[in-house]
Amino acid sequence: MKEYLFIFRGGDDPGMRESPAMMQAHLMKWKHWIDAIAAEGKYITGQPLTTAGKVVYGKKIKITDGPYAEGKEMIGGYFLIKAGSLDEAVEMSKGCPGFEYDGSVEVREIMQVTL
């Protein structure tokens, strides 16, 4: 099996921050989805990300505050999973609870590098 990265963008309803019950219900959907992937032995790890951070770039190593992007483009978290193919990984991504709030999942194969 190959490893794939799910990169989550958007999918956050501002109303959830104001309603603990709504937030808890949404988090339970994430838990059930993760549990289903883990039950198949295909979940490796994953975490949400905070909005705080820095961007480091360029030959002269510049550092800026960020990342700043529109809410729907902000990376909110990631999963590392195992799947037999890209198509299988894409199929697994379709269960993402973030889709309820117009979120997206970028599915990328992890390149195996041997040194």
N, C-alpha and C positions, 0 to 999 in steps of 0.2 A: 504494500500500500504506500501511497505517496502522502506527503503532508501538504496541507493547504491552509492559507490564512484567510479568515473572514475579517474584513475591515468594515466596521459599522459607521455609517454617517447618518446624521439627522435622526428622525424617528422619536423625537422628544416632544410631548405635548405640554405646553406651559401650564395647563390646568393641573397636571400631575403634581407639580411643586406645591400647589395650594391645597391639594386633597391627599392626606396620608392614605386614605382608603383606596383611592384610585392608583396611587403609587404602589401600594402593597399588591394590589391585584395585577398590575402590570409586571412587577418583579416576579410574581408567582408564575406568570406565563413564560418569562425567561428561564426560571428554574425548571419548569416542566420540559421546555425545549432542550436545555442542557442535559437534563437527566435522561431524556430519550436518546440523545446522541451518545452519552456516556454508557448507557445500557448496551449499545452496540459495540462498545470498545473503541469508539472513533473520536472521542473528545480528549484532547491533550491538555489544554489550558486556555484561559481567557480571562480578561479583566476589563472593567470600564476604565476610562481615562478621565482625569480632571480637565478643566478648561485652561488651567494655568500651564505655562511652558515657555520655552525659548526656541528660537530657530537659529541654528549655527550654519553658516554657509560661506562660500567663496575662498579664493586662494589666500586672502588676507585674514581669514577667519573672523567674519563679522557676526555679531550676535544681536538679535532683535527680540523684543517681547513678542509673544505670539504662542501658538499659531492663531491668527485671526482670520476667520472665514465666515461666510453666511452660515447661519445655524444648520441649514440642510447639508452644508458641505463639511462641517466640523467633524473630525473623527472622534467618535464617542467611546470606542472600545474595539476589542479584537478577540477572536478565537483562533486557536491552532487546532486543526482537526486532521484526521486520517480519512482518506477515501481512495477507492480504486481508480478513479478517473476525475477529470475536471467536471464532466457531466454529472457524476454522482455527487460531487461537492456542491455544485450549483443546486441540485435537487434538494440536498440537505439544507441549504441556505434559505429555501422557500418557507421554512417554518419560523423565520425570524419575527418576533413580536413587534419589532420596530416598524414593520410594513404598515401596521395599523395607523401609524402617524406619519406616513409618507417617507419613511426612512429608506436607506439603501444598504446593500451588502456587496462589497467588492470581493470577489473570490479570486485568489491568486495562488498558484502552485509555488511551493517552496523549492527553489533550485538546489539540488544536491551537489555540493562542491567537495571534492577530495583534494587534500593538499599533500 
